[in-house]
């Protein structure tokens, strides 16, 4: 564990995918409602493509929401400069994305995929920006000669690449998210918080945080370098805003996250 790892509660934010439908209907109103609940930040997804980075940044500023990060493809290859220009206009200092599931089918595939991530890290660093890697489940479910694919990934990643741990998908891959956070130490900067039955990657329907199988108290008190707790609720069968309110009350009420009313 890195010496910079801590266990203090991090501020709470919402993942843009969770509020994408609402934001596409009313960007400013949706951000204001999220802030009214008590959320302190937003990780953008999908809305910048619809409204442009300047309007999304203005809407966040007006609502008092920090831009925690931008969920956007790695700035590598021909589109790199455009992606970085957008991030700068948005005011996002961290850009988050994933490798594809098939890129964890072999050590050679992992190494090939990582080259794209490392190119992105170099390009971002030239602008004073940071790349974060977001996992799904294959990183933890796949192993080669006794070594977890995630360990191979971490070994190959440019050390400037920080981590956004999706704790739910890590568990679905057979990992203990608390152990992963402890092992990552200060490199773990962001965490996606979702809850549900933790049975099927393809079919799970999510529930408000605290109403599912995830052990959030144990996970979020593991020593790490987390700067933001980002609630991501997908495939919901209940109202999104109600679920965000319940999730906020659970996390902030338990002292696991800090919010506007904490």
N, C-alpha and C positions, 0 to 999 in steps of 0.2 A: 504493500500500500504506500502511495506517495505521501510525503510529509505534509503536503497541502490539503490532505483529505480532512473533511469536517463532518459533523453530524447535525449542524444547526438547520432549522427549517428554512426551506427556500421559498421564494415568492411563487405564487400560483398564476398560471396563464392558461389560455385555451388554444388548442390546435385549430387552425383555420378550416381544416376539412370538416370539423364538427359543426361549424356554423356556415358552411359554404352555401347551402340552399338559402338560408336566411340572409346571408350577406349579399348574395346575388340579387335578392329582392329589395334589400334596403341596407346598404353598407353602413352608413353613418348611424342609423337607428340600431342596427345589430351590435355594433361596437359599443354604443352607449349603453345598451341593455346588459352586455357582458360586464362592462365596468360597474354598472349599478349593482350587479350581484356581488361584486367585490374583487373580480379578477384584475390582475395588475398588468398583464401582458398578453400578446397574441403572437403565435408563430404562423406566418402567412402561408396560405396554400390556396391556389386557384383564383383568388380575388384580384391579385396583381394583373393577371392575364386579362381580366374583364375590365378593370377600372384604370389600370396604369399605376405605377409605383407612387407617383406624387399624390394622387387622390387617396390611396390606401394609407400612406404615411400621414396625410393631413387628418384623415378620419380617426386614426389611432391617437394622434396628438390631441385632437379635440376631445376624445373620450378619456384621455389620461391613461392610455394603454401603451406600454413599451412594446417595441418590436423585438421580441426575444431572438428571432431567427427567421430565416426564409426557407421553406421547404421547396427546393428548386433543384433541377438537374445539376450535376457537377459541371462547373465551368471548365470544360476541356474540349479540345477540338475546335471546329469552326465557329461554334456558338459561344465560346468562352467569353469574349469581350462583351457581347450583348448581355449575357447573364450577369456579368460583374457590373456593367453599367446600371442595370436594373436594380441590383442589390444596393448599390451606392445611392441611387435616387430614393430607394425605399428607406434607407437608413438601417439596413440589416447588416450587422457585423459578422454574423455566422450564417453560412449556407449549408443546408442539411439535405442529404440524399442517400440512396441505397444502391448496392449492387443487385443484379438480378438473381433470382433463385438458381438458375442454371449455372451461374458463375461460381457456385459452391459445389459443383459436381466432382471436382478433382482439384488437387493442389495446383496443377498447371492453369486451370481455369481461374482459380483464386488469384494467382500471380498476375495473370493477364488483366483481370478486372481491376486489380489494385493499381496497375500502372495508370489507368484513367483517373483514379481518385488522387493519386500522387501528383499527376499533372495538374489537376484542379487545385491542389493545395499550393503548388508553386505559383500558379496564376493568381490565386486569391491573395497570397502573401505579398505579391507585388503591389497590391492595392490596399494592403493593411487589413485584409479580411481573413476569416478563418473558415475552414471546411470542417463539418462534423459528419460522422458516419452514423446512419440509422439502420438498425438491424430488423430483420423479420425472423423467421424461425430456422431457415436452413443453416444459418451460421452456427447454430448450437446443435441442431439435429445431426449434422453430417460430421463424420470423423474419418481420419486417414492415418493408418498405422498408430492408432491410439491417441492421436492428437485431434482435438476439436477444431473444426474449420475456423471458428472465431479466433482461436489462438494463432492459427496461421495468418489470418487476416491482420490481427494486431501486430504481429511480428513484421509484416511487410509494409504496413501503412507508414507513411511519412510521420514522424513524431509530432509534426505540427497539426495533424488531423486529430480533432477531439471527438468525443463520443456522445451521441444521443442514444440512450438505451431505451428501447421499447420493452419494458419489463414484461408485459403480457405475452408478446411473441417470443421473448427469451424463455419464459416458462413453457410455452407450447413446444419449444425445441428441446425441452428436457433440462433446462438450466435452472439454477436458483438465482433469481434476480438480485437478492441481497448479497450473495457471494460474488456475483459478477461486479456489482458496484464497488464492493470492498476491494476486489482485485484491480479494478480500473483506477481507483483512487482519484487523484485530481484530474485525470483525463476525462472522467465522466462529468460533463457539464450540464446536460439536459436529460430529462427522463420523460417518456410518454407514459401517462397514467391512464389505463383503461381497465375495466372490470367486466367480468362475465363468468360463464361456467368453466372456462379454460379446458375445453374438450376438443374443439375442432377449429383449425385455422380457417377453413373455408366457410364454416357454417355458424360459428358462435354469434349469438345476438348479445350485444353489450347491454350493461345495466349501469345505473348510477354508481359512482365509486363508493365502495363499502358494502354494496349489495351482492357482490359476486364472490369468487373463490380466491381472489388475490389477497395476500397478507401485507397490506400496505404499511401497517405500523412497523413491521419488521424490515420491510424493504427500504422505506424512506428514512429510517433511523440508522441504516448501515453507513459506516463512514465512507464519504466520497467527496468529490469536488462539485457536486450539483449546484448550479446557479439558478435553475428554473425547474419547477414542477409543471409540466404541460399536460392538461387534461385532454384526452382524445377519446371521444365517444362516437363509435360508428355502428352501423347496422342496428340502430335503436328501435325498439317497439313502443317507446314512450316519447312524449314531447321533449325535444332537445333542450329547450330553455329550462324546463322543469328538472331535467336530468342534470344540467349544469348547476342549478341551484342546490340540488341535493348533494352533488359531488363536492361543491364548495363548502357546504355546511359540514360535511363529514371530514374533509381534509383540514380545514382551518379550525373547526371546532375541536378536533383532536390534537391540535397543535403540531400537526405534521407539515403543514404549509402555512405560509403567511399571506394574508390578503388585505384588502383595503379596510376591512372592519376589524382586523385582528389587532 
